[in-house]
Amino acid sequence: MSTPVLPPLPCYLNGDFTLLPDAKISVMDRGFIFGDGIYEVVPVYGGLPFRFEQHMARLDRSLSLTRIPNTISHAQWHDITLKLIAAYAHSTGATVENTDQLVYIQITRGVAMRDHVMPENLTPTVFAMSNRFAPPSAEQFARGVACVSADDFRWQKANIKSTSLLGAVFARQISFDAGAVETVMFRDGTLSEAAASNVWVVKDGVVLGPPRDHLVLEGIRYGLLEELCQAQRIPFQLRRITRDEVLQADELLLTSATKEVLAITLLDGKPVGSGAPGPIARALNAAYQRAKSQPSS
């Protein structure tokens, strides 16, 4: 089997800016051996990072929960992010203001001989890169997308944005094999999330989502969606949601950095509501598009 050639895109590794083909880490890095690390993905609109401080706050939470030292300040990350944005735009021949990107940040515990116990006093491995951002197509926004459902077989610390993503990989493969966009997951008969997205239920004009706890990764759009609902005078509530409530929903929504606000119109081969994006999905998507036109710097 052939090995794909990495594109010469800019990246940051342990204090230095370089290109992806030239970035090297030890095979004994605990991120490679155990998936012992955390990550963030920051969307960039018009050359500016979107909801940057919220992403940094979640980065801090994940580092704290995994007991990985936090060696870079928010101000330093902001500087690194802006440099990667500019370098990526330059590498593609575009201007910074005309590029939408995704900045990926990863921090692992560092390099040590293999042992399940967390070694102390390691120097974390810090990596970041920027890449092309392709949001959902106009057709997907207009028609919605198909999803499938599955039991949530992942671990019970889903609130950590961990690089140990084999469970999410398996979950996403379920939907890929079915020709669907996402896998909506249930744990003990209640909604958790999708493989790489948060899931929202609309019933009788109310937007419902699972509570903020260890069973769900609190997407940055959790807070943003609540703000958008308040601005649109749409009732918003977080609570346990049963599988039957999901199946009987008027509308279902996906949110994530890459999916923005996207309607699910087909679940397990059956129409959701009318089978087309509903009024809440359309209103929140329109509000999201307005919000991202004024990204935080």
Buried (B, 14 or more C-beta within 10 A) or exposed (E): EEEEEEEEBBBBBEEEBBBBEEBEBEEEBBBBBBEBBBBBBBBBBBBBBBBBEBBBBBBEBBBEBBEBBEEBEBEEBBEBBBBBBBBBBEBBEEEBEEBBBBBBBBBBBBBBEEEEEBEEEBEBBBBBBBBEBEBBEEEBBEBBBBBBBBEBEBEEEBBBBBBBBEBBEBBBEBBBEBEBBBBBBBBEEBBBBBBBBBBBBBBEEBBBBBEEEEBBBBBBBBBBBBBBBEEBEBEBBBEBBEBEBBBEBBBBBBBBBBBBBBBBBBBBEEEBBEEBBBEBBBBBBBBBBEBBEEBEE
